[in-house]
Amino acid sequence: MRYAAVLGEALVDLLETPTDTGQIYRSAIGGAPLNVAVGVRRLGGAAHFIGALSDDLWGDRIAAFLTDNGVETRGVRRVTAASTLALTTFAGPEPQFRFYGAPASYAQLRTTDLDPALLAGAAVLYTGSISLLAQPILDAARHAWARPGPLRVLDPNVRPALLPDRAAVVHLRDLIEHFAATADLVKLSEADAAVLYDGASAAQAATRLRTIGAAAVVVTLGSRGAWLDAYDETTSIAAPAVTAIDATGAGDSVMAALISRLLDTGVPDAAAGWRDDIRFALHVAGLVCERPGGAAAMPTRAEVRQRWGMVVPNSGDLRRTRTARR
């Protein structure tokens, strides 16, 4: 079976939740790569999670959550560092994050922990998020990325709280561009683009990433949908109208949906195929926004169909390639 290898962090989200007596913090299993792996699996794809989990109670719960959701965990390393906590607050259209725990449990994945056979068998390799700011997991990600074979997909998932100054932003941008230069797909948010490229628009950031080598770039625009730059086309794709209650994990669900399509039918051979896949992904994200956020909000394909009708493209709708560019 074709599967996605998802490399990155898993952690514990503490989600700010208003009550009659004040704010409380609701715990939830999260981390962008974990969300993506669960999202892929719920949409019918196969996913392996590659990362480090603490040997504490929360690490046990995260491992069980992955297994209960059908995500394979043979690429997981257990470590003694306490599980990383992400305090999540809401003061605008996107959640804000602060991370607690040193050393970071998720960062303890080493290059020597990688399973060569698992990577060699993957149809899609995903990496990105805050793992790119920590060692030794960054070296592990670089090593996996350099291996030939799978389609390479990247999500910067920028967290400004981890970028204390201009030098840190420039460092992250250089890292992102290192991976993006050989990526088959880069997905980022409008907010990511503005941080990485000094207030640049979605179109400007996408142009930059395409210029350095990314084959396709998708920039999510919140309720306005997404921007696509692929092949010889740049265009915006509208999102469905929803009454959002929590946007946590919405961007991760877009990535999960796009990966699920890559697993189903490979890389589109024209921009029209990307447009169809993005429309599907935005409907998945719309459903996520209608639920309490995080990995638990990731929908199944049947739930997407029930909510939106037949928005899931059929595998034979478009002629597709099934290999990476290289």
Sequence and secondary structure as in RCSB ss.txt:
>XXXX:A:sequence
MRYAAVLGEALVDLLETPTDTGQIYRSAIGGAPLNVAVGVRRLGGAAHFIGALSDDLWGDRIAAFLTDNGVETRG
VRRVTAASTLALTTFAGPEPQFRFYGAPASYAQLRTTDLDPALLAGAAVLYTGSISLLAQPILDAARHAWARPGP
LRVLDPNVRPALLPDRAAVVHLRDLIEHFAATADLVKLSEADAAVLYDGASAAQAATRLRTIGAAAVVVTLGSRG
AWLDAYDETTSIAAPAVTAIDATGAGDSVMAALISRLLDTGVPDAAAGWRDDIRFALHVAGLVCERPGGAAAMPT
RAEVRQRWGMVVPNSGDLRRTRTARR
>XXXX:A:secstr
  EEEEES  EEEEEEEEETTEEEEEEEEE HHHHHHHHHHHTT EEEEEEEEESSHHHHHHHHHHHHTT EEEE
EEEESS   EEEEEESSSSEEEEEE SS GGGG  GGG  HHHHHH SEEEEEGGGGGSTTHHHHHHHHHHSSSS
EEEEE    GGG  SHHHHHHHHHHHHHHHTT SEEEEEHHHHHHHTTT  HHHHHHHHHHHT SEEEEE GGG 
EEEEETTEEEEE       S  TTHHHHHHHHHHHHHHHH EESSHHHHHHHHHHHHHHHHHHHTS  SGGG   
HHHHHHHHSS S  TTSS EE S   
